[in-house]
Amino acid sequence: MSYHIKHHLTDDLLMGYSAGALPEAFNLVIATHISLCDECRARLGSFDALGGAVVDTVAPAPMSPGALSATLAMIAAHDNEIPPQTAPQTSSIFPAPLQAYVAGDLDDVAWRKVGGGVSQMLLNTSKDATVRLLKIPAGVAVPDHGHHGTELTLVLQGAFVDEHDRFAQGDIEIATKDTHHTPVAEEGMDCICLAATDAPLQFTGIIPRIAQRFTGI
């Protein structure tokens, strides 16, 4: 499938992903976007190559006598596992990296209402950041909010607009502490997004702030 992606990852995020320096939640969003985006995948390849060249200049570190055999044993123990990047593709809107976390298709998602018609499903990752699937019904707005940290939002189905731009399938919005917006799902199709945050959102309204205690957004 061809995607007309307008909004891409920054160099900082791609370098952090390449170096393994980001939270698992962010890595999942980035890996999912990369699986859809030829441009970001090519740029990531350049950073991977640069990292490999840097490693080549580092003096080798001493290893314990049993390090090689222990490493080979760990590899053998996981030989039958399919890593996310090689999981078989299906007609699902969930790209391969995401399928391994959802363990099913869109119909299998256990949605939970979070208010205003919006639903979510939290995905299991490390505790330094959170990642969730969001379903925003067509024409519905996510309450006005700012950000205490960084939020990566990848559109998997439909599209949404906010005060800054329009984000359609494959696009990724990078929101920071300077971002304040009210995303609205476009008419015609529910908007399904994958969103990762490293800090709670900063809602303006009292009702969303109360609901936040229960939803963890």
N, C-alpha and C positions, 0 to 999 in steps of 0.2 A: 504494500500500500504506500502511496506517495503522500507525504505531508508537506503542506506549504507553511513551514515554520518561520515565524517572524521574530520571535523572542527567544534568545539563546542564553546559554550559561556564560558567566564571566570567566576570564582567565584565572582569577583567584580561586574560584570554585573548582575549575578543572585541575589546577595544580594541586589543590588540597586533596581532591579525589585520587589523583595519580600517586601522591605521596602517602596516601592512607591516613591523612591527618584529620578527617572529618568524622562526625558522628554517623553511626550506622543509618539513622533515619535520613540524613542528608544524602548519604551514599546511595540509598535506595532510589530516591527521587532522581538523582543525577544519572544513575545507571539506566533507569527507565527512560529518561529523556534521551540519553545517548543512543539507546536502541532504536529510537525513532528518527534521530537527527544526524544526517550525513556530515554536516558542517562541524558540529561539536565532536563527533566521533573522530574526525580527521584531526581536529585541534588537540584532542586528548592523546592521539598517537604521537604528536610532536612532543608533548610534555613527557610522555612515557619514554620516548627516545632520549630526551634531554636528561631525565633522571637516570637512565641506564648509563649514559656517558659520564655523569657525575660519579656514579658508583664505581666505575672503572678506574677513577683516579684515587680512590680511597685505599689506604694500605689495608691488607687483609688482617682480620682479627684472629687471635689464637682460638682454636676449638678444642673441646675435650675429646679424648680418644673415642668415645662412643657416640659422638654427635651424628655422624653419617648414618650409622645403622639405626639410630633412634628416629631420624628424619625419614628414612626409607620405610620404617615400620609404620609411622603415622600416615604416610602416603598410601601404603597398601591397605590400611584400615578404612580408608575413604574411597577406594577405587570404584565402588559401586554407586556412589552418590553422584547425582547430576547437578553440577553447579548452575546457579540461576542463569548465567549468560548462555548456557547451552541447552536449557530446557526447551522442549519442542514448542513451536509457535502454533497457535490455533486461531480461529476466527474471533476470539475474545478481544474486547477492547483493552484487556490487560496485556502489555508486552511481557516477554519472557522473564525479565528480572522480577517483575511484580507478581507473576503467577505463583512463584515459589512461596511468597508471603501470604497470598490470599487463599491458596489451596482450593481454587475453584474459579468459576466464571462469575460474571456480574449477577446472575440469578442466585448464586450461592452466598453472596455477601449478607452478613447478619447486620443489617442497618439498625441504628438506634437514633431516635429522634433527639435533636438538640435544641429545638425551638424554631419557630418561624417557618416550618416546613422543611428545614434543612436536616439531613441525616448524616451520620458518620459511622465509620468502623475503624477502631484503633487497631494498628498492626503491631505485632510483637517485635520490638527492637531493643537495643541497649538504652539505658536510662538517661543518657546525656542529652537526648532530644527525643521528640515524639513525632510519629508519622501516622496519618489517617487518610482513609478514603472519605471524600465528601460528596454528597449528592444534593445539588441545589435545584429544586424544581424550576422549570422554565418560567421566566418572568419574576422570580423571587430574588430578593436582595439579602445578602449577608449583612447583619447589622454593622453600622458605621464603627470603625475601629482603627487604632494605631497598633504599634508593635514595640514590645520591650526588647526584642532581639531580632533575629532573622527568620523569615518564613519563605520557603520555596514552594510554589504552587504550580503543578504540572496539570494541564488540561488533557484528559483522556477521552472525553466525549462532550459534544456541544461547544459552548463558548460563554465567556462572561466579559463584561465591560466594567470599568471603573473610571475614576477621574483622570487616570493616566493613559489608558489605551484599551484595546480590545485583545483578548487572549483566546485563541481557538485551539483545536486539537493539536497537540505536540508542543504548543507554546509553554514557556515557563516564566512565571512572574517572580521576581526576587524583591521581596519587601524587607525594609530595614527600619530602624528606629525613626527614620525621616519620612516613612510612608504612612499616610493616613488616607483611608479610602472606604468606599462602600461598593463592593463587587455585586453585580446584578447579572444573573443568568439570562442569556438571550432567550427570546420566545422560540417556540418550535421544538425544543428538545431539552430534557433535563441535562444539567451540566455535571459531569463526574470529574472530580479532581483528586490528585494525590498531593497532600500538603504536609510538609515537615516544618516543625518549629523548635527552636532551642530556648524559648521563653514564652510565657502566656501572652495572648493578645491583650490589647488595652481597649476594651469596649467603652463607648461613650454613654450609652443608655443604661439605666438602672436595671431593667429586666435582663438584658444580656449579661450584665455583671453578676447578677444573682445566679443565673443559669450556668455561668462559667464554673462555679464551685462544683457542679455535678458533672459537667461534660469534660472538664480538663483542657478546654481549648485555650 
